[in-house]
């Protein structure tokens, strides 16, 4: 898993009410990593936050971690 995926996983588990249900999957393309975050039903609101501020912060952290590896990072939030 990339550094960006690790960052998303750690932050999501810290915010989740059920951290064992947090799943992070990655799709790699040349110069780009897509990080897909899945959480337990009803938990996604914790990671999105008010007006999407927490989600924006997670995306910023992931993008910064991806830059260390020379990748552009996109974070998708999936509701199961």
N, C-alpha and C positions, 0 to 999 in steps of 0.2 A: 504494500500500500504506500502511496506517496505521502509526503509531508502534509499536503493539503488535506488528504483524506484522514490522516491522523488527527489534525487540528479539528476538523468537523466532528469526528467521533468523540473526542474528549469533551468538547463544548456541549454537544448534544446530550451526552450521558450525564453531564453535570446539571443540565437543565431539566432532564426528563424525570417524571415521577416513577417510571419503570425503566431504569437504565439498561436492563438486560434485553429489552425489546428494541433497542436502537440498532439499526443496521446501516452500514455504509458500503456502497458498491461503487466501483470506478470503471469508467470506460476511457481508454486511452486512444488518442488520435495524435498524429504528428504535431507537436507543439501545443497540444491542448489536452486537458484532463477534465472529464465530466464526473463530478461527484454526486451520487444520488443518495439522499438521506431518507430513510424510512423509519417511522416510529410507530408505537402502538396506537390504535384508534383513539382519537380524542386528545392525543398528546402533541399534535403538530402545532397547536396554538402556543404552546410554551416556547417553541423555538422561533416562531414567527414574531411574537411579541406585539406590543402596541404599535400600530401603524407600520409594522414591518421593520422596526428599528433593530431588533435583535437579529432578524434574518439578514439585514444589510451588514451588520457587524460580523456575522459568521462568514458572509461572502467576502468581506474585506480581509479578514484573517486568512481565509483559504487562498485568496488571490496572492496575498503577500507570501505565504508559504510556498505557493506554486512558482512564484518568481525566483525563489532560491534554487529551484531545479530547472529553471528556464522554460516553464510551461505557463500557458494561460489556463485559468481554472474557472469552470462554471459549476455552480452548486444548484442542484434541483432538489426541491422538497417534495417527497411523495407521501401521500396519505394512504394507508392500507385499509 
